[in-house]
Amino acid sequence: MTLDLYGTGLRQGREDPFGFDGAGDPVGERLHPWMFEHGDAHKAEVDAIVDAGAFVMGRNMFTPGRGEWDLDWKGWWGPEPPYHGPVFVLTHHPREPLEMDGGTTFHFVTDGSEAALARAREAAGDRNVSIAGGVAVLNQYLALGVVDELRLHVVPFTLGAGERVFDGVPPSSLRLVSARHTPEVTHLTYSQRSAA
């Protein structure tokens, strides 16, 4: 996310998957150079993103499409997505599960965020469930109070508009678990503060 807490810009689309900033310029890869251009220096953080038994994401993270499905669209990641496990995609439009190379299967859930989380927990077994994103989905789960650990990757620029982390989330107290700074990004990990 950016310094002003935006995880994506405005008007996401197939050509501009991260949308546009407040000045109307495409966000492009400005949010993720630490991951794609400097991945070796951030291997632990990249590995932690996909280290879960199951994942939940919003439809906007899976596709730029709205409305009925374009069944030719199989996600942003190519034939072998990085998840290597079950991914539960929140949507209002039913779609049959989509099996990909490497063990990723996308399941499309139409009965809400709590149902998606329950299915992910069952699929994960003893492993963690990761809320993969996007911002609106993360905020839903933060508002439900079911996020035990929050990992934020803060890049050194501002967007001025878009979807903001913590919008609509009730006040809460978090405890800083770890912080690591590089020129490209600051990695922050928080846990829910236990009641005294």
Long-range contacts (C-beta under 8 A, 24 or more apart in sequence): 1-31, 1-135, 1-152, 1-153, 1-154, 1-155, 1-165, 2-31, 2-154, 2-155, 2-157, 2-158, 2-159, 3-154, 3-155, 3-156, 3-157, 3-158, 4-158, 4-159, 4-160, 4-164, 5-164, 5-165, 5-166, 6-135, 6-158, 6-159, 6-160, 6-161, 6-162, 6-163, 6-164, 6-165, 7-31, 7-133, 7-134, 7-135, 7-138, 7-162, 7-163, 7-164, 7-165, 8-134, 8-135, 8-162, 8-163, 9-159, 9-161, 9-162, 10-161, 10-162, 12-60, 12-64, 13-64, 14-64, 14-65, 17-64, 17-76, 19-162, 20-161, 21-159, 21-160, 21-161, 21-162, 22-159, 22-160, 22-161, 22-162, 23-160, 27-159, 27-162, 30-155, 30-157, 31-155, 32-155, 33-155, 33-184, 34-153, 34-155, 34-182, 34-184, 34-185, 35-153, 37-184, 38-182, 38-184, 41-182, 41-184, 42-182, 42-184, 42-185, 42-187, 45-151, 45-153, 45-180, 45-187, 48-151, 49-82, 49-130, 49-132, 49-151, 50-82, 50-83, 50-84, 50-130, 51-128, 51-130, 52-85, 52-124, 52-127, 52-128, 52-129, 52-130, 53-85, 53-123, 53-124, 53-125, 53-126, 53-127, 53-128, 53-129, 54-85, 54-86, 54-87, 54-88, 54-119, 54-120, 54-121, 54-123, 54-124, 54-127, 54-129, 54-130, 55-83, 55-85, 55-86, 55-87, 55-88, 55-120, 55-129, 55-130, 55-131, 55-132, 56-87, 56-88, 56-89, 56-90, 56-113, 56-116, 56-117, 56-120, 56-129, 56-130, 56-131, 56-132, 56-137, 56-141, 57-87, 57-88, 57-89, 57-90, 57-131, 57-132, 57-133, 57-134, 57-137, 58-89, 58-90, 58-133, 58-134, 58-136, 58-137, 59-89, 59-90, 59-91, 59-92, 59-93, 60-134, 60-136, 61-89, 61-132, 61-133, 61-134, 61-137, 62-89, 62-106, 67-93, 68-93, 69-93, 69-95, 71-95, 74-98, 74-100, 75-100, 75-106, 80-104, 83-132, 85-123, 85-124, 86-120, 86-123, 87-132, 88-116, 88-117, 88-119, 88-120, 88-123, 89-116, 90-116, 90-137, 113-137, 113-140, 113-141, 113-144, 114-144, 117-141, 117-146, 134-163, 135-162, 135-163, 135-164, 135-165, 135-167, 136-163, 138-165, 139-165, 139-166, 139-167, 139-168, 139-169, 142-166, 142-169, 142-172, 143-168, 143-169, 143-170, 145-172, 145-192, 147-192, 148-191, 148-192, 149-177, 149-189, 149-190, 149-191, 150-174, 150-189, 150-190, 150-191, 151-187, 151-188, 151-189, 151-190, 152-187, 152-188, 152-189, 152-190, 153-185, 153-186, 153-187, 153-188, 154-185, 154-186, 154-187, 154-188, 155-184, 155-185, 156-183, 156-184, 156-185, 156-186
